[in-house]
Amino acid sequence: MRSLTKAEEQIMQSIWRLNKAFLKDIVEAQPEPRPHSNTVATIVKILVDKGFVGITPIGRVHQYYPLVSKEEYSSSYIRNMVEGYFEGSFSNAVSFMLKQKDISVKELELLLQQLKNKKS
């Protein structure tokens, strides 16, 4: 799966949240200061071209909807990051987060419990 730029990801976050949206809805969902609607329209077109967003024509306007779920993208993004920075080892990634104090022992214990429950 192709990766998204920060701007594309920000627009995609809004589309995932809204599920179906017109351009004006996507613009209104952006944080202040909001980008111009032409900028948002350009980014949405790029997302359509990349296969992340679909279009339903309704009269003279278009309604946009996600073709890729947030979960699918998140999974691919994390996998690519682990492969690129941690030699494909999720263990190395978790060890790094522990060293950087980005994850607490309590959170790690919760993850281990979730893994144990998933195996059952």
C-alpha positions as CSV (number, residue, x, y, z in Angstrom):
1,M,0.0,0.0,0.0
2,R,1.3,3.5,-0.9
3,S,2.0,5.8,2.0
4,L,0.4,9.2,2.5
5,T,2.0,12.6,3.0
6,K,1.2,14.5,6.2
7,A,-1.4,16.7,4.3
8,E,-3.0,13.6,2.7
9,E,-3.1,11.8,6.0
10,Q,-4.8,14.8,7.7
11,I,-7.5,14.9,5.0
12,M,-7.9,11.1,5.1
13,Q,-8.4,11.3,8.9
14,S,-11.4,13.6,8.3
15,I,-12.8,11.3,5.6
16,W,-12.5,8.3,7.9
17,R,-14.2,10.2,10.7
18,L,-17.0,11.5,8.4
19,N,-17.3,8.2,6.4
20,K,-19.2,10.0,3.6
21,A,-18.6,13.7,2.9
22,F,-18.8,16.5,0.5
23,L,-15.8,18.8,-0.1
24,K,-17.3,21.5,2.2
25,D,-17.6,18.9,5.0
26,I,-14.0,17.9,4.6
27,V,-12.9,21.5,4.7
28,E,-14.9,22.2,7.8
29,A,-13.5,19.2,9.5
30,Q,-9.9,20.6,9.2
31,P,-8.3,22.2,12.2
32,E,-7.8,26.0,12.3
33,P,-6.4,27.7,10.3
34,R,-8.3,25.7,7.7
35,P,-6.7,25.2,4.3
36,H,-8.4,26.8,1.3
37,S,-11.1,24.6,-0.4
38,N,-9.0,24.5,-3.6
39,T,-6.1,23.0,-1.6
40,V,-8.4,20.4,0.0
41,A,-9.9,19.6,-3.4
42,T,-6.4,19.0,-4.9
43,I,-5.5,16.7,-2.0
44,V,-8.8,14.8,-2.3
45,K,-8.1,14.3,-6.0
46,I,-4.7,12.9,-5.2
47,L,-6.3,10.5,-2.7
48,V,-8.8,9.4,-5.4
49,D,-5.9,8.8,-7.8
50,K,-4.0,6.8,-5.2
51,G,-7.1,4.6,-4.6
52,F,-7.7,5.7,-1.0
53,V,-11.0,7.6,-1.7
54,G,-14.0,6.9,-3.9
55,I,-16.5,9.3,-5.5
56,T,-20.3,9.2,-5.8
57,P,-21.6,12.0,-8.1
58,I,-24.7,13.6,-6.7
59,G,-26.1,16.1,-9.1
60,R,-23.3,18.7,-9.7
61,V,-21.3,17.8,-6.6
62,H,-19.3,14.8,-5.4
63,Q,-19.6,12.8,-2.3
64,Y,-16.3,11.2,-1.1
65,Y,-15.9,8.0,0.9
66,P,-12.9,5.9,2.1
67,L,-11.9,2.9,-0.1
68,V,-9.2,2.0,2.4
69,S,-10.1,1.6,6.1
70,K,-8.1,3.4,8.8
71,E,-7.3,-0.1,10.2
72,E,-5.9,-1.3,6.9
73,Y,-3.8,1.8,6.5
74,S,-2.6,1.8,10.1
75,S,-1.5,-1.9,9.8
76,S,0.4,-1.3,6.6
77,Y,2.0,1.9,8.0
78,I,3.2,0.2,11.2
79,R,4.4,-2.9,9.2
80,N,6.4,-0.6,6.9
81,M,7.9,1.3,9.8
82,V,9.0,-1.8,11.6
83,E,10.5,-3.3,8.4
84,G,12.3,0.0,7.6
85,Y,13.6,0.9,11.1
86,F,13.7,-2.3,13.2
87,E,14.8,-5.0,10.7
88,G,11.2,-6.3,10.6
89,S,11.2,-7.1,14.3
90,F,8.2,-5.9,16.3
91,S,10.2,-7.0,19.4
92,N,13.0,-4.6,18.5
93,A,10.3,-1.9,18.0
94,V,8.8,-2.5,21.5
95,S,12.3,-2.6,23.0
96,F,13.0,0.7,21.4
97,M,9.8,2.2,22.8
98,L,10.6,0.9,26.3
99,K,14.1,2.5,26.1
100,Q,12.6,5.8,24.9
101,K,9.9,5.6,27.6
102,D,7.3,5.8,24.9
103,I,5.5,2.8,26.4
104,S,5.1,2.1,30.1
105,V,5.5,-1.3,31.8
106,K,1.8,-1.2,32.6
107,E,1.0,-0.7,28.9
108,L,3.3,-3.5,27.9
109,E,1.7,-5.8,30.5
110,L,-1.7,-4.9,29.0
111,L,-0.4,-5.8,25.5
112,L,0.9,-9.1,26.7
113,Q,-2.5,-9.9,28.3
114,Q,-4.2,-9.0,25.0
115,L,-1.8,-11.4,23.2
116,K,-2.5,-14.2,25.6
117,N,-6.3,-13.7,25.3
118,K,-6.0,-13.7,21.5
119,K,-4.2,-17.1,21.5
120,S,-7.0,-18.6,23.7
